[in-house]
């Protein structure tokens, strides 16, 4: 794989690199890949749930959320 020129082979990456755009594709066994995927999904859901609770707990925070809403909206590229 290292000799191929059609793509850039990165090699082994650390778990902290998974969300840092170090690699476009990560190859792993089924169990490990599923555990990483489920962990990331759960962490993201919990984070956004806590963020929403924080932004909706007072009128002032709701105003700030209204100002920031466009920045938090994901748009497909």
C-alpha positions as CSV (number, residue, x, y, z in Angstrom):
1,X,0.0,0.0,0.0
2,X,2.8,2.4,0.7
3,X,4.1,2.2,-2.9
4,X,0.7,3.1,-4.4
5,X,0.5,6.7,-5.8
6,X,-3.3,6.7,-6.2
7,X,-3.8,7.7,-2.6
8,X,-1.8,8.8,0.4
9,X,-1.2,6.0,2.9
10,X,-1.0,7.5,6.4
11,X,-0.4,4.3,8.4
12,X,-1.5,3.8,12.0
13,X,-3.4,6.8,13.6
14,X,-4.2,7.5,17.2
15,X,-7.9,7.7,18.4
16,X,-7.6,11.4,18.9
17,X,-6.9,11.8,15.2
18,X,-10.3,10.2,14.1
19,X,-12.1,13.5,14.2
20,X,-9.1,15.7,13.2
21,X,-9.2,15.0,9.4
22,X,-5.9,13.0,9.5
23,X,-7.4,10.2,7.3
24,X,-10.4,9.9,5.1
25,X,-10.7,6.2,5.6
26,X,-9.8,4.1,8.6
27,X,-9.7,0.3,8.3
28,X,-10.4,-1.7,11.5
29,X,-12.0,-4.9,12.5
30,X,-15.8,-5.0,12.9
31,X,-15.9,-5.0,16.7
32,X,-13.4,-2.1,17.1
33,X,-15.0,-0.1,14.4
34,X,-18.5,-0.5,15.8
35,X,-17.3,0.4,19.3
36,X,-15.6,3.6,18.0
37,X,-18.7,4.5,15.9
38,X,-21.1,4.0,18.8
39,X,-18.9,5.9,21.2
40,X,-18.7,8.9,18.9
41,X,-22.4,8.9,18.2
42,X,-23.2,8.8,21.9
43,X,-20.7,11.5,22.8
44,X,-22.0,13.8,20.0
45,X,-25.7,13.2,21.1
46,X,-24.8,13.9,24.8
47,X,-22.8,17.0,23.9
48,X,-25.6,18.6,21.8
49,X,-28.2,17.6,24.4
50,X,-26.2,19.4,27.1
51,X,-25.6,22.4,24.8
52,X,-29.3,22.7,24.0
53,X,-30.2,22.5,27.8
54,X,-27.7,25.2,28.5
55,X,-28.9,27.5,25.7
56,X,-32.6,27.1,26.7
57,X,-32.4,27.6,30.4
58,X,-32.9,31.4,30.5
59,X,-34.2,34.1,28.3
60,X,-30.8,35.6,27.9
61,X,-29.4,32.3,26.7
62,X,-32.3,31.9,24.3
63,X,-31.4,35.3,22.8
64,X,-27.8,34.2,22.4
65,X,-28.9,30.9,20.9
66,X,-31.0,32.8,18.3
67,X,-27.9,34.9,17.4
68,X,-25.8,31.8,17.1
69,X,-28.3,29.5,15.4
70,X,-27.0,30.1,11.9
71,X,-23.5,29.2,12.9
72,X,-24.6,25.9,14.5
73,X,-26.7,24.9,11.5
74,X,-25.0,22.2,9.3
75,X,-25.3,22.9,5.6
76,X,-24.3,20.3,3.0
77,X,-21.4,21.3,0.9
